[in-house]
Amino acid sequence: MNLVLFAPDELPAPLPLSDPRAQHILKVLRRAPGDTFDAGLINGPLGKATLLHVDETVLHLAFSATREPPPLPPVTLIIGLPRPQTARDLLRDTATLGAACIHFVITERADPNYASSSLWTSGEWRRHLLTGAAQAFDTRLPSVTWTHTLASALACEASAKQTRLALDNYEATSPLGTEILNPKSEILNGSGVTLALGPERGWGPADRDQLRAAGFILCSLGHRVLRLETAVTAALALIHHARY
C-alpha cells in the first residue's frame, strides 16, 4: 500500500499488531519508533503518521494532517451486477483510477442472487475500495450501491447535468473516444459523465430501451469483446485522459 489509511476514530487508540496495517508498517515500511510514514484519514486529509513506540501487542501512533486530497472525478458508473470476484476487482480498480459513484444494478441479464453475496452483506466491499484508494495515494472513496435496478439507478441520476454514455458491443453507434471528445458532451469543459456498462452477459433489449430513453448514447471500445473489468479500466482511462 502506498498510503496507510485510518478511520478518524482509530487513531486515538493503539493499533493491534494483528492488524495488517501494523504488519505493513513494521515489516514492509520497516519503521522504528520515531519514524514517520505517509498516512491519511478515510475521506479526509492526507498527512504523516509517526510511530511513537511498539508494545508487545500494539503500535502507538500519532497523525499530523498536511493537506486535503483533490475531489474525486465527477464520474458515475452504472454497472450490471457481476459475479462477486469481478465486483471485487472493479471496486479496487475503480477506487484506484477514480470515480465519484458506482451503482451495481440488476439488469435484464444480471443474476440478482449476486446481490446477496457475502461481499455485500458482510461489508467486505469497503475493504477493496480502501485497497484501491491506498494504491492511488488518495483518501477519498467512491460511494457504492448494489440494491438498485437499472431503472431506479437511472432515475437517481436523471436530474444530474451529465453526459450519458453506455458501452455496448452490439448496437453502438460510435466509438467511446469520439463521444468523449465531442464538444457537445461537455466532458472537456469539466462536466460530469455517467457511464453505463452491462453485466458479464451484456445488455438485454429492455435495458437498451431504458438507456436510450434516459438519454444515453450507445458506444463501443472497438470490435473486440472485453472482460467487464477491462472495459471499465479502459473507459475510465479514456475519460480521465480527456479531462486532464
N, C-alpha and C positions, 0 to 999 in steps of 0.2 A: 504494500500500500504506500502511495506517495504522500498521503496525509492521514494522520490518525484522528478520527472523528469521535466526538463525545457528545452525548446529550447534556444540556446545561445542568441538570440535577445530578450528573455523575461526578463532576469534578470536585465538589466538596468532600466526597467520600473516597477512601483508598480504593485503588484498582486491584482486584484479586489477581494473584499470579496465574490463576487458571484461565483468565480472560485472554483470548487470542491477541488482543492489543498489547497486553503486558509482555507476552512472549515475543511479539514483534519488536517492541521497544528494547528488550534486553538482548535477544538473540540475532535479530536481523539488523536493527539500527545500532546495536552494541553500545547503548547508552549506559553511563555510570552516574551515580549521584553527582549532581551539579551540572550535568549536560542538558542541552536543550534539543528539541526536535519540533518539526512542523506539525501543527495540530489545528483543529477547528471545532466550532460548535455547530451541530447539525442545524441547518437553515439559519446560521448566524455567522459571526465573524471568523476570519482566519487569524492565526497568531502563532505564538511559540509556547510550548509547554516545557517545563523544567522538571526533571526527575530529582526530587528532593532527597529521598532515601528509600531503601529497599528493606522490608522486613521479611520474616520467614514466609509470610503468606500474601503480602500485598505490596503494591507500589504506592508511594505518596507523591503526588504531582501538584504543580501549580501552573496556571494558564494565564497568559497575557495576550489580549486581543490587539491586533495591529491594523487590520483593515477589513472592510466589508467586501465580499466577493461580488462580481457583476451579476445582474439579474439573469435568470435563465432565458434562453432564446424563446421568443413567442411562437413556439411550435406546439400544436396539439396533435397527438397521434390517436387515431381510432383504429384499433386492430382487432380483427376477428379472433375470438378466444382460441389460442393454440394449446397444444399439449403442454403440460407443466414444465417439462425440461426446456422446451423452446421459450416459454414465458420467462424462465429464469435467465436465459441468455439475453432476451430482449430487455428485461429490467436492468440488468447490469450494463449492457452496451448503450442503451438509451440514456441512462444516467451519466455515462462517460461522455457521450457525444453532446448531450444537452438538449432537453425539451422541457416545456413547462408542464405538460399534462399528458397522461396516457390513459385512454379508455380501452380496456379489453372488453369486447362486446359479443353478445350472442348474435350470430348471423344465421342465414338460411342453411349453411353447411357446417357451422361450428357445432362441436359436441357440447351441449350445455352441462354435462357432467363434469367437465374440466373446472367449472367454477367452484365445485365442492372439494377440489384437491386441497391437501394439507398446505400446499404452497400459500394458499389464500387464507384458509381457516386458522392456521397457526401463527400467522404474521410473518412467516419466513420471507415473503416477498420483499419486505423492507430491508432485510439483510443484503439482498442483491443490489438494491439501489445504493446502499451505503458503500458496497464494494466498488460500484461504478463511479460514484462521486469521489471516493478516495483516490482512485486511479487518475481522475481528471484534475486533481488538486482543487476540489470545489467542495463547498459545504451544502449547497442547495440541492434539494431532492425534487424530482417531478412529483406532482400529485398523481395518484393512481386510483382508478376504479376498475371493478371487474363484475359488477352486477347489472350493468346496462344492457338492454338490447340495442341493436343498431339504431332503431327508430328513436329510442329515448336519448341515446348519446347525440344523435343529430339534432334533436330538439333542444338539448342543453347548449349546443353550440350555435343555435340558429341566430341569436342576436349578436354574436361576435362579428365584427367587421374584419373578416379574414379571407384570404384566398383559399379556395377549397379544391383540393386535388385528390384523386383516388387512383391508385395503381391497379391496373387490370391487364392481364396478358391477352385477353381475347377481344375486347371491344374498345380498346384505347383508340383515341382519335389523334393523339400527338405524343411526342416524347416528353418525359418529365422535364428534362433540361430546357426544352423550348418553352414550356409553360412557366417555369421558374424565372426565365429571363424575359418573359413577355412584360413590357412596361405596364400593361393593364392589370397585371397581377399584384402590383404594388409591393411585392416582396423586396425588390431592390430599394424601395423607399423606407424599409424598416417595418412594414406592417406584418401582422401575424399570418400564419398559414396553418390550416388544418389539413393533415394528410391521412387518408384512409387506406388501409391495406386489409385484404381479405384474410381469412384463416388459411391453414395449410391446404385446404381443399378448394380455396378460391371463392370468389363471389358467386352467388346464385342470381337468377334473373330478377327476383323480387328485391334483392339487395341493390342491384344496379338501378332499378326503378327508383328506389328510395334515395340513392345518392344523387341521381340526376335531378330529382325533384327538389333536393336540398341545395342545388347549385354547384355540385361537384363536377369537375372536368375529369373524364377518364383518360389516363395517360399511362405510359409504359417506360420501362428501363431497357427496352430493346427486345429482340425476339427470343432471347434465352430465358428459360424458366428458372427463377432463383428460389432458394430457400427463403422463408419469410424473414428470418433474422438477417440474412444477407441483403434482402431488399430494403429493410428498414435502415441498415447501416449505409447502403449506397445512397438512398434517398436523402437521409439526413446530411450526408457529406455534401451532396449537391446543393441542398438548401443553405447550409452554413457557408459554403464557398461563395455562393451568390450574395449572401448578406454581408460577408466580411471581406 
